[in-house]
Amino acid sequence: MSLARSCLTKRWLILCVDVVVCLAFAVCASLVATRVYPWVAGIPSQGITLTSLGIWAVCAVLFVQNALILVYVGWRGERNWDFLLGHPSKSRTILVYSVLAIPLVLGVNIVVGALTVVLGVQHNQSALYPLQAGDIIGQVAFGVVATLVVPVSEEVLFRGYLYGKLTNLGSSTRAVGLSALVFAGAHAWSASIGNTTLVVQTFALGLVLGWIRRQSQSIFPSMIAHACNNAFALLFVLSCVNHPDLGCART
């Protein structure tokens, strides 16, 4: 009994290390862009942020971060694609839940958005990224990274590897909840910029994506829903950037 408990504890520790390593990739890529690169280039790094470096630096950092995560998770998952991607018994299941996932994601956004209005909480995600009005090429590049690269990588990590490992360590219900919690925590000081309502929104989104993953037995429906969620958010941000007269311009 003690041996079994010891093995279980070891598996939990290994999983925690895996998550920390993946998050470290994100931190290291940002540090390279804001600290190491300016030092190598002979540019004073004091006060340099991803925003001040420009949209192409942000795209590069996000691409490198997510590429490293995919490589690491693929290696740790021993390229067991059924484990990482899921293996539904019927392809129709993927289609049904892919369609169902979109209104569920929209519903989460509407509910949290309404909660934000009721509580009088203001947040401005358009200030997080160096998107410039009229910079169509930069906006398209960022859109590709945000709506394709990021959802694929994050779903493989959170609803693929992490969900699978958590399911093996306990119930699938707990796996949904814990993967959503880690998902929200990972976004707390990036996409959610520390805003409580956005963190809650990310957690709720993680629960929806986890539920879709469990029901469909595949990460493809949650991947599609995640991409749609990012696309909806990006459309709002670009509206703010390109049309400051709407009242949501950067401050």
Short mmCIF file of the C-alpha atoms (twelve columns), coordinates in Angstrom:
data_MODEL
# 
_entry.id   MODEL 
# 
loop_
_atom_site.group_PDB 
_atom_site.id 
_atom_site.type_symbol 
_atom_site.label_atom_id 
_atom_site.label_alt_id 
_atom_site.label_comp_id 
_atom_site.label_asym_id 
_atom_site.label_seq_id 
_atom_site.Cartn_x 
_atom_site.Cartn_y 
_atom_site.Cartn_z 
_atom_site.pdbx_PDB_model_num 
ATOM 1   C CA . MET A 1   0.000   0.000  0.000   1 
ATOM 2   C CA . SER A 2   2.805   2.392  0.901   1 
ATOM 3   C CA . LEU A 3   4.626   1.467  -2.338  1 
ATOM 4   C CA . ALA A 4   1.530   2.263  -4.385  1 
ATOM 5   C CA . ARG A 5   1.138   5.599  -2.583  1 
ATOM 6   C CA . SER A 6   4.806   6.372  -3.199  1 
ATOM 7   C CA . CYS A 7   4.453   5.651  -6.912  1 
ATOM 8   C CA . LEU A 8   1.346   7.830  -7.115  1 
ATOM 9   C CA . THR A 9   3.138   10.699 -5.356  1 
ATOM 10  C CA . LYS A 10  6.062   10.356 -7.770  1 
ATOM 11  C CA . ARG A 11  3.731   10.520 -10.774 1 
ATOM 12  C CA . TRP A 12  2.126   13.695 -9.382  1 
ATOM 13  C CA . LEU A 13  5.546   15.274 -8.858  1 
ATOM 14  C CA . ILE A 14  6.639   14.388 -12.392 1 
ATOM 15  C CA . LEU A 15  3.454   15.925 -13.776 1 
ATOM 16  C CA . CYS A 16  4.038   19.119 -11.779 1 
ATOM 17  C CA . VAL A 17  7.588   19.320 -13.119 1 
ATOM 18  C CA . ASP A 18  6.286   18.926 -16.680 1 
ATOM 19  C CA . VAL A 19  3.862   21.821 -16.220 1 
ATOM 20  C CA . VAL A 20  6.551   24.023 -14.655 1 
ATOM 21  C CA . VAL A 21  8.943   23.281 -17.517 1 
ATOM 22  C CA . CYS A 22  6.322   24.232 -20.108 1 
ATOM 23  C CA . LEU A 23  5.569   27.483 -18.288 1 
ATOM 24  C CA . ALA A 24  9.315   28.145 -18.018 1 
ATOM 25  C CA . PHE A 25  9.568   28.049 -21.807 1 
ATOM 26  C CA . ALA A 26  7.133   30.957 -21.963 1 
ATOM 27  C CA . VAL A 27  9.045   32.965 -19.363 1 
ATOM 28  C CA . CYS A 28  12.448  32.273 -20.919 1 
ATOM 29  C CA . ALA A 29  11.319  33.289 -24.401 1 
ATOM 30  C CA . SER A 30  10.058  36.599 -23.037 1 
ATOM 31  C CA . LEU A 31  13.298  37.182 -21.127 1 
ATOM 32  C CA . VAL A 32  15.354  36.487 -24.240 1 
ATOM 33  C CA . ALA A 33  13.345  39.051 -26.182 1 
ATOM 34  C CA . THR A 34  13.369  41.751 -23.516 1 
ATOM 35  C CA . ARG A 35  16.728  41.189 -21.833 1 
ATOM 36  C CA . VAL A 36  19.150  38.927 -23.738 1 
ATOM 37  C CA . TYR A 37  18.485  40.210 -27.263 1 
ATOM 38  C CA . PRO A 38  18.880  43.913 -26.304 1 
ATOM 39  C CA . TRP A 39  22.124  43.033 -24.479 1 
ATOM 40  C CA . VAL A 40  23.529  41.186 -27.508 1 
ATOM 41  C CA . ALA A 41  22.425  43.972 -29.839 1 
ATOM 42  C CA . GLY A 42  23.918  46.612 -27.568 1 
ATOM 43  C CA . ILE A 43  20.537  48.177 -26.847 1 
ATOM 44  C CA . PRO A 44  19.823  49.438 -23.302 1 
ATOM 45  C CA . SER A 45  17.375  46.887 -21.917 1 
ATOM 46  C CA . GLN A 46  16.014  49.074 -19.139 1 
ATOM 47  C CA . GLY A 47  12.314  49.589 -19.666 1 
ATOM 48  C CA . ILE A 48  12.125  47.286 -22.719 1 
ATOM 49  C CA . THR A 49  8.989   45.162 -22.871 1 
ATOM 50  C CA . LEU A 50  7.436   42.987 -25.561 1 
ATOM 51  C CA . THR A 51  5.049   45.837 -26.280 1 
ATOM 52  C CA . SER A 52  7.882   48.280 -26.906 1 
ATOM 53  C CA . LEU A 53  9.718   45.754 -29.110 1 
ATOM 54  C CA . GLY A 54  6.802   45.636 -31.540 1 
ATOM 55  C CA . ILE A 55  4.272   43.191 -32.906 1 
ATOM 56  C CA . TRP A 56  6.830   41.073 -34.785 1 
ATOM 57  C CA . ALA A 57  8.779   40.430 -31.592 1 
ATOM 58  C CA . VAL A 58  5.542   39.419 -29.866 1 
ATOM 59  C CA . CYS A 59  4.676   37.045 -32.730 1 
ATOM 60  C CA . ALA A 60  8.170   35.558 -32.650 1 
ATOM 61  C CA . VAL A 61  8.081   35.037 -28.883 1 
ATOM 62  C CA . LEU A 62  4.631   33.423 -28.981 1 
ATOM 63  C CA . PHE A 63  5.693   31.171 -31.858 1 
ATOM 64  C CA . VAL A 64  8.885   30.054 -30.108 1 
ATOM 65  C CA . GLN A 65  7.095   29.537 -26.783 1 
ATOM 66  C CA . ASN A 66  4.419   27.332 -28.281 1 
ATOM 67  C CA . ALA A 67  6.806   25.445 -30.561 1 
ATOM 68  C CA . LEU A 68  8.958   24.538 -27.552 1 
ATOM 69  C CA . ILE A 69  5.878   23.418 -25.628 1 
ATOM 70  C CA . LEU A 70  4.759   21.186 -28.513 1 
ATOM 71  C CA . VAL A 71  8.199   19.616 -28.841 1 
ATOM 72  C CA . TYR A 72  8.489   19.003 -25.095 1 
ATOM 73  C CA . VAL A 73  4.977   17.599 -24.694 1 
ATOM 74  C CA . GLY A 74  5.448   15.413 -27.774 1 
ATOM 75  C CA . TRP A 75  8.669   14.065 -26.272 1 
ATOM 76  C CA . ARG A 76  7.170   13.507 -22.817 1 
ATOM 77  C CA . GLY A 77  4.123   11.878 -24.362 1 
ATOM 78  C CA . GLU A 78  6.446   9.611  -26.332 1 
ATOM 79  C CA . ARG A 79  4.587   10.654 -29.466 1 
ATOM 80  C CA . ASN A 80  1.611   8.597  -28.337 1 
ATOM 81  C CA . TRP A 81  -0.903  10.506 -30.473 1 
ATOM 82  C CA . ASP A 82  -3.936  8.667  -29.155 1 
ATOM 83  C CA . PHE A 83  -2.937  9.807  -25.667 1 
ATOM 84  C CA . LEU A 84  -2.152  13.400 -26.680 1 
ATOM 85  C CA . LEU A 85  -4.924  13.974 -29.222 1 
ATOM 86  C CA . GLY A 86  -7.616  11.564 -28.068 1 
ATOM 87  C CA . HIS A 87  -9.140  8.653  -29.886 1 
ATOM 88  C CA . PRO A 88  -12.920 8.961  -30.386 1 
ATOM 89  C CA . SER A 89  -14.809 5.881  -31.492 1 
ATOM 90  C CA . LYS A 90  -16.708 7.823  -34.158 1 
ATOM 91  C CA . SER A 91  -15.652 10.774 -36.308 1 
ATOM 92  C CA . ARG A 92  -19.226 12.074 -36.051 1 
ATOM 93  C CA . THR A 93  -18.577 12.672 -32.348 1 
ATOM 94  C CA . ILE A 94  -15.842 15.171 -33.216 1 
ATOM 95  C CA . LEU A 95  -18.147 17.008 -35.617 1 
ATOM 96  C CA . VAL A 96  -21.044 17.206 -33.156 1 
ATOM 97  C CA . TYR A 97  -18.959 18.539 -30.281 1 
ATOM 98  C CA . SER A 98  -17.006 20.886 -32.553 1 
ATOM 99  C CA . VAL A 99  -20.291 22.539 -33.489 1 
ATOM 100 C CA . LEU A 100 -21.570 22.491 -29.906 1 
ATOM 101 C CA . ALA A 101 -18.356 23.988 -28.524 1 
ATOM 102 C CA . ILE A 102 -18.685 27.291 -30.385 1 
ATOM 103 C CA . PRO A 103 -21.959 28.501 -28.761 1 
ATOM 104 C CA . LEU A 104 -20.692 27.276 -25.385 1 
ATOM 105 C CA . VAL A 105 -17.574 29.420 -25.724 1 
ATOM 106 C CA . LEU A 106 -19.679 32.369 -26.846 1 
ATOM 107 C CA . GLY A 107 -21.936 31.831 -23.852 1 
ATOM 108 C CA . VAL A 108 -18.986 31.959 -21.445 1 
ATOM 109 C CA . ASN A 109 -17.801 35.217 -23.016 1 
ATOM 110 C CA . ILE A 110 -21.266 36.774 -22.814 1 
ATOM 111 C CA . VAL A 111 -21.821 35.736 -19.180 1 
ATOM 112 C CA . VAL A 112 -18.419 36.983 -17.997 1 
ATOM 113 C CA . GLY A 113 -18.796 40.126 -20.098 1 
ATOM 114 C CA . ALA A 114 -22.131 40.828 -18.442 1 
ATOM 115 C CA . LEU A 115 -20.569 40.168 -15.034 1 
ATOM 116 C CA . THR A 116 -17.836 42.676 -15.862 1 
ATOM 117 C CA . VAL A 117 -20.415 45.333 -16.714 1 
ATOM 118 C CA . VAL A 118 -22.440 44.646 -13.551 1 
ATOM 119 C CA . LEU A 119 -19.360 44.871 -11.327 1 
ATOM 120 C CA . GLY A 120 -18.118 47.969 -13.141 1 
ATOM 121 C CA . VAL A 121 -14.722 46.368 -13.779 1 
ATOM 122 C CA . GLN A 122 -12.756 47.765 -16.702 1 
ATOM 123 C CA . HIS A 123 -10.053 45.976 -18.605 1 
ATOM 124 C CA . ASN A 124 -8.229  46.810 -21.807 1 
ATOM 125 C CA . GLN A 125 -6.580  43.912 -23.609 1 
ATOM 126 C CA . SER A 126 -5.834  46.116 -26.597 1 
ATOM 127 C CA . ALA A 127 -3.098  47.749 -24.489 1 
ATOM 128 C CA . LEU A 128 -1.372  44.400 -23.980 1 
ATOM 129 C CA . TYR A 129 -0.117  43.968 -27.543 1 
ATOM 130 C CA . PRO A 130 1.678   46.499 -29.805 1 
ATOM 131 C CA . LEU A 131 -0.991  46.400 -32.497 1 
ATOM 132 C CA . GLN A 132 -1.089  49.544 -34.599 1 
ATOM 133 C CA . ALA A 133 -4.012  50.954 -36.532 1 
ATOM 134 C CA . GLY A 134 -3.486  50.406 -40.252 1 
ATOM 135 C CA . ASP A 135 -0.744  47.787 -39.804 1 
ATOM 136 C CA . ILE A 136 -2.649  45.090 -41.674 1 
ATOM 137 C CA . ILE A 137 0.339   42.771 -42.146 1 
ATOM 138 C CA . GLY A 138 1.237   42.912 -38.458 1 
ATOM 139 C CA . GLN A 139 -2.375  42.348 -37.450 1 
ATOM 140 C CA . VAL A 140 -2.692  39.356 -39.792 1 
ATOM 141 C CA . ALA A 141 0.576   37.855 -38.499 1 
ATOM 142 C CA . PHE A 142 -0.589  38.239 -34.907 1 
ATOM 143 C CA . GLY A 143 -3.982  36.796 -35.868 1 
ATOM 144 C CA . VAL A 144 -2.364  33.659 -37.308 1 
ATOM 145 C CA . VAL A 145 -0.317  33.118 -34.145 1 
ATOM 146 C CA . ALA A 146 -3.197  33.892 -31.766 1 
ATOM 147 C CA . THR A 147 -5.890  31.873 -33.528 1 
ATOM 148 C CA . LEU A 148 -3.871  28.946 -34.887 1 
ATOM 149 C CA . VAL A 149 -0.479  28.446 -33.221 1 
ATOM 150 C CA . VAL A 150 -1.532  29.230 -29.640 1 
ATOM 151 C CA . PRO A 151 -4.769  27.159 -29.557 1 
ATOM 152 C CA . VAL A 152 -3.042  24.108 -31.051 1 
ATOM 153 C CA . SER A 153 -0.141  24.229 -28.592 1 
ATOM 154 C CA . GLU A 154 -2.247  24.995 -25.526 1 
ATOM 155 C CA . GLU A 155 -4.809  22.314 -26.277 1 
ATOM 156 C CA . VAL A 156 -2.098  19.695 -26.766 1 
ATOM 157 C CA . LEU A 157 -0.637  20.752 -23.404 1 
ATOM 158 C CA . PHE A 158 -3.744  21.356 -21.279 1 
ATOM 159 C CA . ARG A 159 -6.449  19.144 -22.817 1 
ATOM 160 C CA . GLY A 160 -4.029  16.617 -24.262 1 
ATOM 161 C CA . TYR A 161 -1.027  15.842 -22.083 1 
ATOM 162 C CA . LEU A 162 -2.179  17.386 -18.775 1 
ATOM 163 C CA . TYR A 163 -5.763  16.122 -19.027 1 
ATOM 164 C CA . GLY A 164 -4.558  12.642 -19.975 1 
ATOM 165 C CA . LYS A 165 -2.089  12.441 -17.102 1 
ATOM 166 C CA . LEU A 166 -4.649  13.746 -14.603 1 
ATOM 167 C CA . THR A 167 -7.215  11.241 -15.832 1 
ATOM 168 C CA . ASN A 168 -4.708  8.445  -15.287 1 
ATOM 169 C CA . LEU A 169 -4.174  9.744  -11.733 1 
ATOM 170 C CA . GLY A 170 -7.865  9.998  -10.864 1 
ATOM 171 C CA . SER A 171 -11.301 10.755 -12.260 1 
ATOM 172 C CA . SER A 172 -11.912 12.567 -15.539 1 
ATOM 173 C CA . THR A 173 -14.069 15.102 -13.669 1 
ATOM 174 C CA . ARG A 174 -11.142 16.097 -11.487 1 
ATOM 175 C CA . ALA A 175 -8.966  16.207 -14.596 1 
ATOM 176 C CA . VAL A 176 -11.337 18.734 -16.174 1 
ATOM 177 C CA . GLY A 177 -11.288 20.950 -13.082 1 
ATOM 178 C CA . LEU A 178 -7.561  20.808 -12.389 1 
ATOM 179 C CA . SER A 179 -6.564  21.333 -16.027 1 
ATOM 180 C CA . ALA A 180 -8.883  24.370 -16.129 1 
ATOM 181 C CA . LEU A 181 -7.289  25.718 -12.936 1 
ATOM 182 C CA . VAL A 182 -3.756  25.390 -14.340 1 
ATOM 183 C CA . PHE A 183 -4.969  26.863 -17.630 1 
ATOM 184 C CA . ALA A 184 -6.319  29.943 -15.826 1 
ATOM 185 C CA . GLY A 185 -3.198  30.255 -13.701 1 
ATOM 186 C CA . ALA A 186 -0.949  30.137 -16.747 1 
ATOM 187 C CA . HIS A 187 -2.907  33.027 -18.283 1 
ATOM 188 C CA . ALA A 188 -3.272  35.084 -15.115 1 
ATOM 189 C CA . TRP A 189 -0.480  37.534 -15.902 1 
ATOM 190 C CA . SER A 190 -0.412  37.268 -19.684 1 
ATOM 191 C CA . ALA A 191 -3.635  37.232 -21.670 1 
ATOM 192 C CA . SER A 192 -5.679  38.094 -18.585 1 
ATOM 193 C CA . ILE A 193 -3.231  40.841 -17.481 1 
ATOM 194 C CA . GLY A 194 -4.064  40.115 -13.849 1 
ATOM 195 C CA . ASN A 195 -7.694  41.147 -14.247 1 
ATOM 196 C CA . THR A 196 -9.892  39.067 -11.945 1 
ATOM 197 C CA . THR A 197 -12.849 38.824 -14.316 1 
ATOM 198 C CA . LEU A 198 -10.600 37.743 -17.180 1 
ATOM 199 C CA . VAL A 199 -8.989  35.082 -14.982 1 
ATOM 200 C CA . VAL A 200 -12.472 33.843 -14.067 1 
ATOM 201 C CA . GLN A 201 -13.377 33.875 -17.756 1 
ATOM 202 C CA . THR A 202 -10.271 31.843 -18.587 1 
ATOM 203 C CA . PHE A 203 -11.102 29.328 -15.863 1 
ATOM 204 C CA . ALA A 204 -14.675 29.017 -17.134 1 
ATOM 205 C CA . LEU A 205 -13.349 28.600 -20.656 1 
ATOM 206 C CA . GLY A 206 -10.996 25.890 -19.406 1 
ATOM 207 C CA . LEU A 207 -13.931 24.039 -17.824 1 
ATOM 208 C CA . VAL A 208 -15.890 24.189 -21.084 1 
ATOM 209 C CA . LEU A 209 -12.908 23.036 -23.137 1 
ATOM 210 C CA . GLY A 210 -12.178 20.251 -20.648 1 
ATOM 211 C CA . TRP A 211 -15.785 19.086 -20.705 1 
ATOM 212 C CA . ILE A 212 -15.747 19.084 -24.509 1 
ATOM 213 C CA . ARG A 213 -12.505 17.091 -24.413 1 
ATOM 214 C CA . ARG A 214 -13.993 14.514 -22.076 1 
ATOM 215 C CA . GLN A 215 -17.268 14.118 -23.927 1 
ATOM 216 C CA . SER A 216 -15.771 13.994 -27.420 1 
ATOM 217 C CA . GLN A 217 -12.718 11.927 -26.399 1 
ATOM 218 C CA . SER A 218 -10.656 14.203 -28.658 1 
ATOM 219 C CA . ILE A 219 -8.873  17.556 -28.380 1 
ATOM 220 C CA . PHE A 220 -9.934  18.640 -31.875 1 
ATOM 221 C CA . PRO A 221 -13.342 20.054 -30.803 1 
ATOM 222 C CA . SER A 222 -11.731 21.932 -27.896 1 
ATOM 223 C CA . MET A 223 -8.998  23.121 -30.265 1 
ATOM 224 C CA . ILE A 224 -11.611 24.531 -32.636 1 
ATOM 225 C CA . ALA A 225 -13.487 26.175 -29.763 1 
ATOM 226 C CA . HIS A 226 -10.260 27.650 -28.394 1 
ATOM 227 C CA . ALA A 227 -9.394  29.062 -31.815 1 
ATOM 228 C CA . CYS A 228 -12.868 30.593 -32.116 1 
ATOM 229 C CA . ASN A 229 -12.582 32.110 -28.639 1 
ATOM 230 C CA . ASN A 230 -9.262  33.737 -29.529 1 
ATOM 231 C CA . ALA A 231 -10.669 34.934 -32.847 1 
ATOM 232 C CA . PHE A 232 -13.648 36.584 -31.117 1 
ATOM 233 C CA . ALA A 233 -11.331 38.292 -28.617 1 
ATOM 234 C CA . LEU A 234 -8.966  39.384 -31.389 1 
ATOM 235 C CA . LEU A 235 -11.805 40.886 -33.420 1 
ATOM 236 C CA . PHE A 236 -12.797 42.967 -30.399 1 
ATOM 237 C CA . VAL A 237 -9.207  44.081 -29.780 1 
ATOM 238 C CA . LEU A 238 -8.686  45.000 -33.439 1 
ATOM 239 C CA . SER A 239 -11.934 46.964 -33.406 1 
ATOM 240 C CA . CYS A 240 -10.567 48.958 -30.472 1 
ATOM 241 C CA . VAL A 241 -7.221  49.488 -32.176 1 
ATOM 242 C CA . ASN A 242 -8.549  50.428 -35.600 1 
ATOM 243 C CA . HIS A 243 -11.571 52.387 -34.398 1 
ATOM 244 C CA . PRO A 244 -10.665 54.322 -31.228 1 
ATOM 245 C CA . ASP A 245 -13.879 56.299 -31.645 1 
ATOM 246 C CA . LEU A 246 -15.715 53.234 -30.318 1 
ATOM 247 C CA . GLY A 247 -14.598 54.226 -26.833 1 
ATOM 248 C CA . CYS A 248 -12.221 51.371 -26.099 1 
ATOM 249 C CA . ALA A 249 -8.983  52.878 -27.365 1 
ATOM 250 C CA . ARG A 250 -5.775  52.214 -25.516 1 
ATOM 251 C CA . THR A 251 -5.066  54.156 -22.365 1 
# 
